[in-house]
Amino acid sequence: MNAGENGIFNLPVDGPAVCTADAAMKPALDAIFHALADPTRRQILTMLLEDDMAVTDVAEPFDMSLAAISKHLRVLVHAGLVSQERRGRVTWCHLEPQALKDASVWMQGFGQFEPVDLDAFEAFLERELDQQ
């Protein structure tokens, strides 16, 4: 029998076994790590550590359009890292630290991670992607 005839290569592949808690968190974690992958979004989160900010104030230090900043903010809102509230004509942004805590708890579950240096993590990912 060769590998193509009812051999081990025909076994169904469902992927690795996943803990149900991890499976339930996967979409949220994917969105969080996607949001954290961009340096502009990480800088926005750092700015929001200080206090809530209007969207126009968030955009001020960046050399990009308000529309581009709004797209970054939508990614952060989708990930649950930032919430937005409309007050009159102004949209305010508020940091939601619980989402970061959830990601941190997930990573600490591996037991090999110290507090995460996101810049080092980004550099690691860039090196890995360059090798592919």
Backbone torsions as a table, in degrees:
resi	resn	phi	psi	omega
1	MET	NA	130.8	176.8
2	ASN	-93.1	172.4	-173.1
3	ALA	-60.6	-23.8	-177.8
4	GLY	-84.9	-11.0	-176.2
5	GLU	-107.7	97.3	176.7
6	ASN	50.7	24.2	178.1
7	GLY	-88.8	-169.1	-176.0
8	ILE	-65.8	-20.9	-178.1
9	PHE	-79.0	-6.5	177.6
10	ASN	-99.3	3.9	178.7
11	LEU	-66.6	143.7	178.5
12	PRO	-64.9	139.3	-180.0
13	VAL	-113.8	109.3	179.4
14	ASP	-103.0	0.4	-176.5
15	GLY	90.7	177.0	-177.2
16	PRO	-69.6	153.2	175.9
17	ALA	-64.9	137.3	-176.5
18	VAL	-124.8	132.1	174.6
19	CYS	-61.2	140.2	-177.3
20	THR	-61.6	-33.2	177.7
21	ALA	-65.3	-41.9	177.3
22	ASP	-64.7	-40.0	-179.6
23	ALA	-63.8	-38.2	179.3
24	ALA	-69.4	-32.6	-178.3
25	MET	-85.8	-15.9	-172.1
26	LYS	-52.8	-50.7	179.8
27	PRO	-60.2	-39.7	179.6
28	ALA	-66.3	-44.7	179.4
29	LEU	-65.5	-39.3	177.4
30	ASP	-58.6	-45.3	-179.5
31	ALA	-65.7	-39.5	179.9
32	ILE	-64.7	-49.9	-177.7
33	PHE	-67.9	-32.6	174.1
34	HIS	-62.2	-45.1	-179.5
35	ALA	-63.9	-40.3	-178.0
36	LEU	-75.1	-13.2	-177.0
37	ALA	-69.9	-17.0	-175.4
38	ASP	-103.1	128.9	-178.3
39	PRO	-63.3	-32.2	178.0
40	THR	-64.3	-43.9	-179.7
41	ARG	-67.0	-36.8	176.5
42	ARG	-64.4	-38.4	178.7
43	GLN	-66.4	-38.7	176.8
44	ILE	-61.0	-44.6	178.6
45	LEU	-60.6	-40.8	178.1
46	THR	-62.4	-41.8	178.5
47	MET	-62.5	-38.4	-177.7
48	LEU	-76.4	-9.8	173.5
49	LEU	-61.3	-33.6	-177.5
50	GLU	-69.7	-49.4	-175.3
51	ASP	-173.9	168.3	172.6
52	ASP	-61.9	148.6	-179.2
53	MET	-138.1	147.0	171.1
54	ALA	-70.7	150.2	-179.8
55	VAL	-55.3	-40.7	-179.1
56	THR	-64.9	-34.3	177.0
57	ASP	-70.9	-35.5	176.3
58	VAL	-62.2	-40.8	-175.5
59	ALA	-73.0	-25.0	-170.7
60	GLU	-52.5	-48.3	-176.0
61	PRO	-75.9	-5.7	-175.3
62	PHE	-98.7	146.2	177.6
63	ASP	-93.7	63.0	178.2
64	MET	-152.9	166.8	-175.9
65	SER	-71.8	161.0	175.2
66	LEU	-62.4	-34.8	177.7
67	ALA	-63.0	-40.7	178.8
68	ALA	-65.6	-42.2	177.4
69	ILE	-63.4	-39.7	178.4
70	SER	-60.8	-37.1	177.0
71	LYS	-65.6	-43.0	176.5
72	HIS	-60.5	-42.6	179.8
73	LEU	-64.6	-36.2	177.9
74	ARG	-62.6	-39.1	177.4
75	VAL	-63.6	-43.5	179.5
76	LEU	-65.4	-38.8	178.3
77	VAL	-67.1	-43.9	178.9
78	HIS	-58.4	-36.8	-179.7
79	ALA	-78.4	-9.1	-178.8
80	GLY	82.4	7.3	-178.8
81	LEU	-80.0	-23.8	-178.3
82	VAL	-137.0	142.5	170.4
83	SER	-115.9	155.7	179.6
84	GLN	-126.2	145.3	179.0
85	GLU	-137.7	133.2	178.8
86	ARG	-89.7	123.3	175.3
87	ARG	-123.6	103.2	-175.0
88	GLY	66.1	-124.3	179.8
89	ARG	-93.2	-0.9	-172.8
90	VAL	-109.2	134.4	174.2
91	THR	-99.1	124.1	-178.4
92	TRP	-103.2	144.7	179.5
93	CYS	-111.8	138.3	-178.7
94	HIS	-131.6	131.4	177.8
95	LEU	-69.7	135.9	177.0
96	GLU	-114.5	87.9	-172.2
97	PRO	-67.3	-17.3	-178.8
98	GLN	-60.3	-36.2	179.5
99	ALA	-63.6	-39.8	176.6
100	LEU	-66.2	-36.6	178.9
101	LYS	-63.2	-43.2	178.8
102	ASP	-58.6	-44.1	179.0
103	ALA	-65.6	-40.4	179.4
104	SER	-63.9	-43.4	178.0
105	VAL	-61.8	-42.2	178.9
106	TRP	-60.0	-45.5	-178.4
107	MET	-68.6	-37.0	179.4
108	GLN	-65.5	-22.1	178.0
109	GLY	-62.2	-19.3	177.6
110	PHE	-80.2	-14.3	174.5
111	GLY	72.2	-7.5	-177.7
112	GLN	-106.5	-1.5	-175.5
113	PHE	-102.0	133.1	168.8
114	GLU	-87.0	-179.4	174.6
115	PRO	-50.1	138.7	-169.9
116	VAL	-79.2	128.5	171.2
117	ASP	-96.4	100.5	-173.2
118	LEU	-64.5	-31.3	177.5
119	ASP	-66.6	-41.7	177.3
120	ALA	-66.0	-37.6	177.8
121	PHE	-63.5	-41.8	178.0
122	GLU	-63.3	-43.5	179.6
123	ALA	-62.2	-40.3	177.3
124	PHE	-60.4	-47.5	-179.7
125	LEU	-62.1	-39.8	179.0
126	GLU	-63.5	-41.7	178.2
127	ARG	-62.9	-43.1	-178.8
128	GLU	-64.4	-42.7	-179.0
129	LEU	-68.6	-32.9	177.9
130	ASP	-67.7	-28.3	-179.3
131	GLN	-76.9	-14.8	-177.1
132	GLN	-84.7	NA	NA
